[in-house]
Amino acid sequence: MKKNNNNILPVIQDAQLADKVVLVRVDHNVVKDGIIRDPYRIDRTIGTLYHIVEKGGRIILMSHVGRPKNKKTGEIACDTATSTKPIASYIERKLHTKIYVPEFRIENKRGITGIDTSFNLAINDLKRRKIGGIYLPNTRWFEGEESKGDKGDAFALQLAGIADVFVNDAFGSWQPHASTYHIAKILPAYAGFLMQEEIQHLDQVLNPERPFVAVVAGAKYDTKIGPLNELYKQVDHLILGGVIYNTYLSAKYNVRIAGVSEEDIEAAKQLVSLDREKNKIVELPHIVEADNMGEKVEGQYRTLKVDDLAQGKSYGYILDIDRRSFSDQAVADVFNSAKTIFVNAVMGYTPHFTEGSEALDRTIDQNRDAWKLYGGGDTLQEFKSLCPGLYLAVQDDAMYYFFTGGGAVLKAIEQNEALGMEPLKALIENKKNFQE
């Protein structure tokens, strides 16, 4: 790693935690419809929680879950589908301690407007060790969490009023909200162990050992333009998948692929033009065309060769990459020679078209000497689902790393700066103002 970011960030190792109430922002956004789909993000924060307790601190946890706020109307829906109670129950079972989830008054359409004084009773129980920890309701249930101006500031002040120290261990929560950004301007604030580890490995993406290969896919081209363009500058080779690859093929070969918009094709022409000069994009030569977006029905899908795409012709939905693409000599050589491989990609239309993703993961694993860095919840979930044995085997492999926040990785790539996200800048400013 070229930079020692721990000299810049305030870190939990330097915090005085004895007899302190410690407010910990985590990214436990793993609940869907009230059920934990994968506890990986929760488990990755256990080290920080153990450290706080071992040093004599008392823990209050907070995380967002889903998107309960309607962006158009501003209304907040507080229901069991986005509750933190399943997370608290999981931690109770994991740590064999009582985790209390307080209930606050919910205003119609406004969510929780504030932390009332009755919460002081829970704080007293926490300090007297009647309970092992507190898990606040979904931060996005609070009216002030995503609000700008007075409401956001007021919520941050309320959060500061219930704790002595703030620890940010939520790498994936890069938006400057009250619970990630504003709070760090009020309390002594530190980066947790997971945050530190994520930043360290992020630097391996921004300052990679070469050759550096990146694999990027996505359901929409326009949402990835910024990080994709910046990543293109940094890589030695770029491999595309999903709708991003379909858009690139449409723009390069002047074909029409179902589901790809004209606007995205126009946007992709810039990348196509750039690659004619730089020649960094490695095309996957075998793609899977389907008649519809439904299930994988025999006779309704087929493999096409990219070399056979005919200018001006229209094609159906390209829903996967044929596994033979990864046996192609040019593709195999790129993966085998890489020293750093970054993956933020689901190659096919899940859950029915998964051949490309499985072949990708197994191909990457054949390079035992490369750093292999995976970013994104969907990317990780596909790996775990399609290659469960391999996934378990590489958990203790030092050459693998799985980021907890794919969006945060892409944001950092777009900024070309590991410490450029607003919550991290707030921690750095806090160190100057509170701790030096």
C-alpha positions as CSV (number, residue, x, y, z in Angstrom):
1,M,0.0,0.0,0.0
2,K,1.5,3.3,-1.1
3,K,-0.2,5.4,1.6
4,N,-0.5,4.9,5.3
5,N,-4.0,6.1,5.7
6,N,-4.1,5.2,9.4
7,N,-1.8,8.2,10.0
8,I,-4.4,10.4,8.4
9,L,-7.6,8.9,9.9
10,P,-8.4,8.9,13.5
11,V,-8.6,5.1,14.4
12,I,-10.4,3.2,17.1
13,Q,-7.0,1.9,18.5
14,D,-6.3,5.4,19.7
15,A,-9.7,6.1,21.3
16,Q,-10.3,6.2,25.1
17,L,-13.3,3.9,25.5
18,A,-13.3,2.9,29.1
19,D,-16.7,3.7,30.7
20,K,-17.8,5.5,27.5
21,V,-21.0,5.1,25.6
22,V,-19.9,4.4,22.1
23,L,-22.2,5.2,19.1
24,V,-21.2,2.8,16.3
25,R,-22.4,3.4,12.7
26,V,-22.4,0.2,10.8
27,D,-23.6,-0.9,7.4
28,H,-25.9,-3.8,8.3
29,N,-28.1,-3.2,5.3
30,V,-28.7,-7.0,4.9
31,V,-32.4,-7.3,5.6
32,K,-35.0,-7.8,2.9
33,D,-38.7,-8.1,3.8
34,G,-37.7,-8.7,7.4
35,I,-35.2,-11.5,6.7
36,I,-31.4,-11.5,6.8
37,R,-30.3,-12.7,3.4
38,D,-26.6,-12.9,4.2
39,P,-25.0,-11.9,7.5
40,Y,-21.5,-11.2,6.0
41,R,-21.7,-7.5,6.6
42,I,-22.7,-8.0,10.2
43,D,-20.0,-10.6,10.9
44,R,-17.3,-8.3,9.5
45,T,-18.1,-5.7,12.2
46,I,-17.8,-8.1,15.2
47,G,-14.1,-7.3,15.7
48,T,-14.9,-3.6,16.2
49,L,-17.7,-4.4,18.7
50,Y,-15.5,-6.8,20.7
51,H,-12.7,-4.3,20.9
52,I,-15.1,-1.6,22.3
53,V,-16.4,-3.9,25.0
54,E,-12.9,-5.3,25.8
55,K,-11.7,-1.7,26.4
56,G,-14.7,-1.1,28.7
57,G,-17.0,0.8,26.4
58,R,-20.8,0.3,26.1
59,I,-22.3,0.0,22.6
60,I,-25.1,1.7,20.7
61,L,-25.4,0.5,17.1
62,M,-27.1,2.2,14.2
63,S,-27.5,1.3,10.5
64,H,-29.8,2.1,7.6
65,V,-31.9,-0.7,6.1
66,G,-33.3,-0.4,2.6
67,R,-35.0,2.8,1.3
68,P,-38.1,3.6,3.4
69,K,-38.1,7.2,2.2
70,N,-40.0,7.9,-1.0
71,K,-37.7,10.2,-3.0
72,K,-40.5,11.8,-4.9
73,T,-42.9,12.6,-2.0
74,G,-40.4,12.6,0.9
75,E,-42.7,10.3,2.9
76,I,-41.1,7.8,5.2
77,A,-42.7,4.3,5.7
78,C,-41.6,2.6,8.9
79,D,-42.6,-1.1,8.8
80,T,-41.1,-4.5,9.6
81,A,-39.6,-5.0,6.2
82,T,-36.9,-2.4,7.0
83,S,-36.6,-2.9,10.7
84,T,-33.3,-3.5,12.5
85,K,-34.9,-6.0,14.9
86,P,-33.8,-9.1,12.8
87,I,-30.2,-7.7,13.0
88,A,-30.4,-7.2,16.7
89,S,-31.7,-10.8,17.2
90,Y,-28.8,-12.1,15.0
91,I,-26.2,-10.3,17.1
92,E,-27.9,-11.5,20.3
93,R,-27.4,-15.1,19.1
94,K,-23.9,-14.4,17.9
95,L,-22.6,-12.7,21.0
96,H,-24.9,-14.3,23.6
97,T,-26.0,-11.0,25.1
98,K,-29.2,-8.9,25.2
99,I,-29.5,-6.2,22.5
100,Y,-32.3,-3.8,23.1
101,V,-34.2,-2.1,20.2
102,P,-36.0,1.0,21.4
103,E,-39.4,2.1,20.0
104,F,-40.0,5.7,19.3
105,R,-43.2,7.5,18.3
106,I,-43.7,7.3,14.5
107,E,-45.4,10.3,12.9
108,N,-47.6,9.5,9.8
109,K,-45.5,10.0,6.7
110,R,-42.7,11.7,8.7
111,G,-41.2,8.7,10.4
112,I,-39.5,9.3,13.8
113,T,-39.1,13.0,14.4
114,G,-36.7,12.6,17.3
115,I,-35.2,10.7,20.2
116,D,-37.3,11.3,23.2
117,T,-36.1,11.5,26.8
118,S,-37.5,8.1,27.7
119,F,-34.5,6.7,26.0
120,N,-32.4,7.8,29.0
121,L,-33.7,4.7,30.8
122,A,-32.2,2.4,28.2
123,I,-28.9,4.3,28.5
124,N,-28.9,3.8,32.2
125,D,-29.5,0.0,31.7
126,L,-26.7,-0.1,29.2
127,K,-24.2,1.6,31.6
128,R,-25.3,-0.7,34.5
129,R,-24.8,-3.7,32.2
130,K,-28.4,-4.8,32.5
131,I,-28.3,-5.1,28.7
132,G,-25.4,-5.8,26.4
133,G,-26.1,-3.2,23.8
134,I,-28.6,-1.0,22.1
135,Y,-29.6,-1.1,18.4
136,L,-31.4,2.0,17.2
137,P,-34.3,1.8,14.7
138,N,-33.4,2.1,11.1
139,T,-31.6,5.5,10.7
140,R,-33.7,6.2,7.6
141,W,-36.8,6.0,9.7
142,F,-35.6,9.2,11.4
143,E,-36.9,12.4,9.7
144,G,-33.5,14.1,10.1
145,E,-31.2,11.3,8.7
146,E,-31.4,12.3,5.0
147,S,-32.6,15.9,5.6
148,K,-30.5,18.9,4.8
149,G,-30.3,21.9,7.0
150,D,-31.9,22.2,10.5
151,K,-33.5,18.8,10.7
152,G,-30.3,17.0,9.8
153,D,-28.3,19.1,12.3
154,A,-30.9,18.5,15.0
155,F,-30.9,14.7,14.6
156,A,-27.1,14.7,14.7
157,L,-27.2,16.7,18.0
158,Q,-29.7,14.2,19.4
159,L,-27.4,11.3,18.5
160,A,-24.4,13.1,20.0
161,G,-26.5,13.6,23.2
162,I,-26.8,9.8,23.8
163,A,-23.1,8.9,23.5
164,D,-19.5,10.0,24.4
165,V,-17.7,8.7,21.3
166,F,-18.6,8.0,17.7
167,V,-17.1,5.1,15.7
168,N,-17.7,4.8,11.9
169,D,-17.4,1.2,10.7
170,A,-19.8,1.7,7.8
171,F,-17.6,1.8,4.7
172,G,-20.6,1.1,2.4
173,S,-22.5,4.1,3.7
174,W,-20.7,6.8,1.9
175,Q,-23.5,9.3,1.6
176,P,-23.1,12.4,3.9
177,H,-26.1,11.8,6.2
178,A,-26.6,12.8,9.8
179,S,-25.5,9.4,11.1
180,T,-22.4,9.2,9.0
181,Y,-21.2,12.8,8.5
182,H,-22.8,15.4,10.7
183,I,-22.3,13.3,13.9
184,A,-18.5,13.2,13.2
185,K,-18.4,17.0,13.6
186,I,-19.7,16.9,17.1
187,L,-18.3,13.9,19.0
188,P,-14.7,12.6,19.1
189,A,-14.9,10.2,16.1
190,Y,-12.8,7.3,14.9
191,A,-12.7,4.7,12.1
192,G,-13.5,1.1,13.1
193,F,-11.4,-1.9,12.2
194,L,-13.6,-2.8,9.2
195,M,-13.4,0.7,7.8
196,Q,-9.6,0.7,8.1
197,E,-9.4,-2.7,6.3
198,E,-11.7,-1.6,3.5
199,I,-9.6,1.5,2.9
200,Q,-6.4,-0.4,2.9
201,H,-7.7,-2.8,0.2
202,L,-9.3,0.0,-1.7
203,D,-5.8,1.4,-2.1
204,Q,-4.9,-1.9,-3.8
205,V,-7.5,-1.0,-6.5
206,L,-6.4,2.6,-6.8
207,N,-2.7,1.8,-6.8
208,P,-2.6,-1.8,-8.1
209,E,0.2,-4.2,-8.8
210,R,0.2,-4.6,-12.6
211,P,-1.0,-6.0,-14.9
212,F,-4.4,-4.7,-13.5
213,V,-7.6,-6.3,-14.8
214,A,-11.1,-5.0,-13.9
215,V,-14.4,-6.7,-14.6
216,V,-17.4,-4.5,-14.4
217,A,-21.1,-5.2,-15.1
218,G,-24.4,-3.6,-14.3
219,A,-28.0,-3.4,-15.1
220,K,-27.8,0.3,-16.3
221,Y,-25.0,1.9,-18.3
222,D,-25.7,5.5,-17.2
223,T,-25.2,4.8,-13.5
224,K,-21.7,3.4,-14.1
225,I,-20.4,6.0,-16.6
226,G,-18.4,8.0,-14.0
227,P,-16.5,5.1,-12.3
228,L,-16.2,3.2,-15.6
229,N,-14.5,6.1,-17.3
230,E,-12.1,6.6,-14.4
231,L,-11.4,2.9,-14.1
232,Y,-10.6,2.7,-17.8
233,K,-7.7,5.2,-17.2
234,Q,-6.3,3.0,-14.5
235,V,-6.6,-0.5,-15.9
236,D,-4.4,-2.5,-18.2
237,H,-7.4,-4.5,-19.3
238,L,-11.1,-4.0,-18.9
239,I,-13.8,-6.7,-19.2
240,L,-17.5,-5.8,-19.3
241,G,-20.6,-7.8,-18.6
242,G,-24.4,-7.4,-18.2
243,V,-26.2,-4.4,-19.8
244,I,-22.9,-2.5,-19.8
245,Y,-21.4,-5.0,-22.2
246,N,-24.6,-5.0,-24.3
247,T,-24.5,-1.2,-24.6
248,Y,-20.8,-1.3,-25.5
249,L,-21.5,-3.9,-28.2
250,S,-24.4,-1.9,-29.6
251,A,-22.3,1.2,-29.9
252,K,-19.2,-0.5,-31.4
253,Y,-20.9,-2.8,-33.9
254,N,-23.9,-0.6,-34.7
255,V,-26.5,-3.2,-33.7
256,R,-29.7,-3.0,-31.7
257,I,-29.9,-5.3,-28.6
258,A,-33.2,-5.5,-26.8
259,G,-33.3,-3.6,-23.5
260,V,-30.5,-1.1,-24.5
261,S,-31.6,2.5,-24.8
262,E,-30.5,4.9,-27.5
263,E,-29.3,7.3,-24.9
264,D,-27.0,4.7,-23.4
265,I,-25.7,3.8,-26.8
266,E,-24.8,7.4,-27.5
267,A,-23.1,7.6,-24.1
268,A,-21.1,4.5,-24.8
269,K,-19.7,5.7,-28.1
270,Q,-17.2,7.8,-26.2
271,L,-15.8,4.7,-24.6
272,V,-15.7,2.9,-27.9
273,S,-13.9,5.7,-29.5
274,L,-11.3,5.9,-26.7
275,D,-10.7,2.1,-26.9
276,R,-9.9,2.3,-30.6
277,E,-6.8,4.2,-29.5
278,K,-6.0,2.5,-26.2
279,N,-7.2,-1.1,-26.9
280,K,-7.9,-2.0,-23.3
281,I,-11.3,-3.7,-23.5
282,V,-11.1,-7.4,-23.8
283,E,-14.2,-8.7,-25.5
284,L,-15.9,-11.9,-24.3
285,P,-16.5,-13.6,-27.7
286,H,-19.5,-15.8,-26.8
287,I,-22.8,-14.3,-25.6
288,V,-26.2,-15.8,-24.9
289,E,-29.2,-14.3,-26.7
290,A,-32.8,-15.0,-25.4
291,D,-36.2,-14.3,-26.8
292,N,-37.5,-12.8,-23.5
293,M,-36.5,-11.8,-20.0
294,G,-38.2,-14.7,-18.3
295,E,-37.0,-18.1,-17.3
296,K,-34.3,-20.0,-19.2
297,V,-36.5,-22.1,-21.5
298,E,-35.0,-24.6,-23.9
299,G,-35.3,-23.5,-27.5
300,Q,-35.8,-19.8,-26.5
301,Y,-32.1,-19.0,-26.0
302,R,-28.9,-19.5,-28.0
303,T,-25.2,-18.7,-28.1
304,L,-24.0,-16.0,-30.5
305,K,-20.5,-15.1,-31.5
306,V,-19.6,-11.4,-31.2
307,D,-17.7,-11.7,-34.5
308,D,-20.9,-12.6,-36.2
309,L,-22.9,-9.5,-35.1
310,A,-24.1,-7.8,-38.3
311,Q,-24.2,-4.0,-38.6
312,G,-27.7,-2.6,-38.5
313,K,-29.3,-5.9,-37.3
314,S,-31.5,-6.2,-34.2
315,Y,-31.1,-8.9,-31.6
316,G,-33.0,-10.2,-28.7
317,Y,-32.0,-9.9,-25.0
318,I,-28.4,-10.7,-24.3
319,L,-28.7,-12.3,-20.9
320,D,-25.5,-14.1,-20.2
321,I,-21.9,-14.8,-21.2
322,D,-21.3,-18.3,-22.5
323,R,-18.7,-20.1,-20.4
324,R,-16.6,-20.8,-23.5
325,S,-15.7,-17.1,-23.5
326,F,-13.4,-17.7,-20.6
327,S,-11.6,-20.6,-22.4
328,D,-10.8,-18.2,-25.3
329,Q,-7.0,-17.9,-25.4
330,A,-7.0,-14.1,-25.5
331,V,-9.3,-13.9,-22.5
332,A,-7.5,-16.6,-20.5
333,D,-4.2,-15.0,-21.1
334,V,-5.4,-11.7,-19.6
335,F,-6.6,-13.4,-16.4
336,N,-3.6,-15.6,-16.1
337,S,-1.1,-12.8,-16.4
338,A,-2.9,-10.4,-14.0
339,K,-1.3,-9.3,-10.7
340,T,-4.5,-7.5,-9.5
341,I,-8.1,-8.4,-10.5
342,F,-11.0,-6.2,-9.4
343,V,-14.5,-7.6,-9.9
344,N,-17.8,-5.7,-9.6
345,A,-19.9,-7.8,-11.8
346,V,-22.8,-10.2,-12.2
347,M,-22.4,-11.4,-15.8
348,G,-25.9,-12.7,-16.4
349,Y,-29.6,-12.0,-15.8
350,T,-30.2,-13.6,-12.4
351,P,-31.5,-16.0,-11.2
352,H,-31.8,-18.0,-14.5
353,F,-28.7,-17.0,-16.4
354,T,-25.7,-17.7,-14.2
355,E,-23.3,-19.6,-16.4
356,G,-21.1,-16.5,-17.1
357,S,-20.7,-15.5,-13.4
358,E,-19.7,-19.0,-12.3
359,A,-17.2,-19.4,-15.2
360,L,-15.8,-15.9,-14.3
361,D,-15.2,-16.8,-10.7
362,R,-13.6,-20.2,-11.4
363,T,-11.3,-18.6,-14.1
364,I,-10.1,-15.9,-11.7
365,D,-9.3,-18.5,-9.1
366,Q,-6.9,-20.3,-11.4
367,N,-4.5,-17.4,-11.1
368,R,-3.1,-18.1,-7.7
369,D,-0.6,-15.2,-7.7
370,A,-3.0,-12.3,-8.3
371,W,-4.7,-10.1,-5.7
372,K,-8.5,-10.8,-6.2
373,L,-10.7,-8.0,-4.9
374,Y,-14.5,-8.4,-5.1
375,G,-16.8,-5.4,-4.6
376,G,-20.6,-5.3,-4.3
377,G,-23.3,-7.3,-2.5
378,D,-24.7,-8.8,-5.6
379,T,-21.3,-9.8,-6.8
380,L,-20.5,-11.5,-3.5
381,Q,-23.9,-13.2,-3.3
382,E,-23.5,-14.7,-6.8
383,F,-20.1,-16.0,-5.9
384,K,-21.4,-17.6,-2.7
385,S,-24.5,-19.1,-4.4
386,L,-22.8,-20.4,-7.6
387,C,-19.5,-21.6,-6.2
388,P,-20.2,-22.4,-2.5
389,G,-17.2,-24.7,-2.1
390,L,-14.8,-22.2,-3.6
391,Y,-16.3,-19.4,-1.6
392,L,-15.7,-21.2,1.7
393,A,-12.2,-22.2,0.6
394,V,-11.1,-18.7,-0.2
395,Q,-12.4,-17.1,3.0
396,D,-8.9,-17.5,4.6
397,D,-7.0,-16.9,1.4
398,A,-4.9,-13.7,1.9
399,M,-5.0,-13.1,-1.9
400,Y,-8.8,-12.6,-1.8
401,Y,-10.8,-9.7,-0.4
402,F,-14.5,-9.1,-0.4
403,F,-15.6,-5.5,0.1
404,T,-18.8,-4.8,2.1
405,G,-19.8,-1.8,-0.1
406,G,-19.6,-2.0,-3.8
407,G,-21.2,1.4,-4.3
408,A,-18.5,2.9,-2.0
409,V,-15.7,1.3,-4.0
410,L,-17.1,2.7,-7.3
411,K,-17.5,6.1,-5.7
412,A,-13.9,6.0,-4.6
413,I,-12.8,4.9,-8.0
414,E,-14.7,7.7,-9.6
415,Q,-13.0,10.2,-7.3
416,N,-9.6,8.3,-7.6
417,E,-9.2,8.9,-3.8
418,A,-9.5,6.4,-1.0
419,L,-10.3,9.1,1.6
420,G,-12.4,11.3,-0.6
421,M,-15.9,10.3,0.6
422,E,-17.6,12.9,2.8
423,P,-17.9,10.7,6.0
424,L,-14.2,10.0,5.8
425,K,-13.3,13.6,5.3
426,A,-15.4,14.4,8.4
427,L,-13.4,11.9,10.4
428,I,-10.1,13.5,9.2
429,E,-11.4,17.0,10.1
430,N,-12.5,15.6,13.5
431,K,-9.0,14.4,14.2
432,K,-7.7,18.0,13.6
433,N,-10.3,19.6,15.7
434,F,-10.8,17.2,18.6
435,Q,-7.7,15.0,18.9
436,E,-4.6,16.9,18.0
